[in-house]
Amino acid sequence: MFEFFTQAQWSPYVAGAGIGVLSCLAFLLSDRPIGCSTAFVKARGLIGKAIDPVRVSSKEYYLEIVPRVDWDWRNIVGFWCPVGRWLHEWAWDQWFDPTLACQYHHGLLFFCRRDRYRDGTIPDHRCVREERTMLSRSIKLQCPDRARAALQYYVWILSPEGWCY
Amino acid sequence: MLGLLFSIMFGFFLQKGGATDYHVITGQMLLTDFTVLKLMLSAVIVGMIGFHLLKHFGYVQSHAAEGSIGSNVIGGLIFGVGFALLGYCPGTVAGAVGKGAFDALFSGMIGLLIGAGFFAEIYPQVKTCVLAWGKLPAVTVPEFLNLNLWIVIILMEAFMIGFLVLLEYFGL
């Protein structure tokens, strides 16, 4: 059972059936369909309201679609929300590769010419340069998608595991 | 709280089904990868039976919305262009941001906000023309066609399941 949840991908039929059941549950328990398009419209209204409240409140469209944080909004937040993220990371551990994030971290440290390791020891400079070249090469090689490595790294330093590092 | 829980699960299913992946969605547009269609059709197949059974026993109500041919056709065409160019729809773009896709965050989210603002801007002008072309009443498909509800459901289910079986038969 647990292996089923840790699979990176499910059959689209299973995931689709899940959405179908979810849609019924949403109607049953909250009398609303699932979806999130309207939330973007409301978000745009809220941003506009923060900048120029008079202009936005005078717009006919926003009288019909009132910009406020409600059900639709929660859908977007739900997608982003850390709980959803952690739930997904728990299920899909392939996404996060500690070695990769660690390498990125070291690459950054050397790139920023930080000449001292966290434990206080001062590394040999020539060695550092070689290591830096090697690391940046290995980051490029192992992770062609460097944006992902960077994102993994930033997620990682914000996680409890990263704090303890 | 309920909304949050549902949306987390929705995002989770979209992710597991692979629908938050740019390549999967563009694959669907190019008719080389039918994952998105399989996901959506299975959601409709299960959701349709579930919803109508719940409705039959009086647990839920349907909320048919008004529409118009103008808004649906023109809106659908614009949506399709955006869907194909960006590779995400409004739901999957949020899921892709959660996954860490920068294209979804920077192009997708910002583009959606700009587009929504533009529509709010031109709304008074299009309301009386494009959005009013061929107005459709707020009724469901069986009511519109004047057919028995369960006949329509059985026909549509058979069509969708048949389509998926055909897709599998041709190995797509």
Interface residues (C-beta under 8 A of the other chain):
Chain A: Q7 Q9 W10 P12 Y13 V14 A15 G16 A17 G18 I19 G20 V21 L22 S23 C24 L25 A26 F27 L28 L29 S30 D31 R32 P33 I34 G35 C36 S37 F40 V41 A43 R44 G45 I47 G48 K59 E60 Y61 Y62 W71 R74 N75 I76 V77 G78 F79 W80 C81 V83 G84 R85 L87 H88 A91 W92 W95 A147 R148 L151 Q152 V155
Chain B: L2 G3 L4 L5 F6 S7 I8 M9 F10 G11 F12 F13 L14 Q15 K16 G17 G18 A19 T35 V36 K38 L39 M40 L41 S42 A43 V44 I45 V46 G47 M48 G50 F51 L54 Y59 V60 Q61 H63 P90 G91 A94 G95 V97 G98 K99 G100 F102 M109 L112 L113 A116 G117 F119 A120 E121 Y123 P124 K127 L164
